[in-house]
Amino acid sequence: MRTDTDQKDRLVEAVAEAYAERLSLQIVGSGSKVFLTEPTTSDTQARLLSLTEHRGVTEYVPEELVVTARSGTTLKELEQQLARAGQMLPFEPPRFAGAGTLGGAVASGLSGPGRPWYGALRDAVLGVEMINGRGEFLRFGGQVMKNVAGYDVSRLQAGAFGALGVLLSVSIKTLPKPAVESTCIFELKADAALEKLRAWARLPLPITATCHVDNQLSVRLSGSEASVSWGVEHIEGDSVNGEAFWSQLRNHEHGFFNKEGEGILWRLSVPPDTPLTDEPTMIEWSGALRWVYSEKVLTDWAREQGGYALPFNGDYRTQSLLWSNDKLHKRIKRAFDPAEILNPFADVVVDAN
């Protein structure tokens, strides 16, 4: 069995060889997010660089609320280890059919239902070990917040889709799991649900996730037994065990994500008070995240509202507001990958929020 050093040396050598030969590298873990980055090039000579064997937790100190793991470590494996210590990944990354890896989660930059309350994925990234496009091993950040000074290169990897380097390991901030969780449901239309959410946002309620779909509003409350009990009583909803619902939502297994013939599925990040449209819509993050099926292109409309829209089911990252025409992002890309060999299908930096 290869040791960690053997694995790292193998990957460094593979990137260095590709750089010398000017051959493109397609970086993959489990492949669970391939639908987000459909090829934008006809380059058939891209060499596969798999990280599936580069896995495992390398350091975990529960008292310090930080874990370091190799990029090929599955989210399921990592979260099981954290759960044994009563902790969790605060950003709730989608697993996508249960196959997602830590490296893929960071590369895509996607956060789950609790993002507005627990923070985004990039907020939890403390440090990374990576290989740049020259085949050089680099280390950025550390395992505590105070180590982050100057240019925060570690968090730049969140949402970069592997365009800036091959992630080898990531140090992540963890959080204690809440003592109690409860979900309240309400039969409401979308406009009434948004009105309630705006009112609750002004109160000290222990809300950690919201979702409105199919005329039903679900609200997750998490924390101490006393705070959750008070919250449930205050919002006066029907309390249920919502664990399965939030898991389906987080992992995009809810039926809404699989509608046929409804058009393109758009992911809209907009101000919570953005007007509703007539298209089939799921609303998360107290109104700030909208999933909308539409035949129309929604990028300009979302920009007019003060947000942005990305087509989620295919070619997700190339429609980013940070597409590579931006001179600064071109310079960053060239600094890390001068020959542009890393992930030819992901040659931009994406702000996935």
Secondary structure by P-SEA (a helix, b strand, c coil): cccaaaaaaaaaaaaaaaaaaccccccccccccccccccccccccbbbbbcccccccccccccccbbbbcccccaaaaaaaaaaaccccccccccccccccaaaaaaaccccccccccccccccccccccccccbbbbbcccccccccccccccccccccccccccccbbbbbbbccccbbbbbbbbccaaaaaaaaaaaaacccccccccccccbbbbbbbccaaaaaaaaaaaccccccaaaaaaaaaaccccccccccccbbbbbbcccccccccccccccccccbbbbbccccaaaaaaaacccccccccccccccccccccaaaaaaaaaaccccccccccccccccc
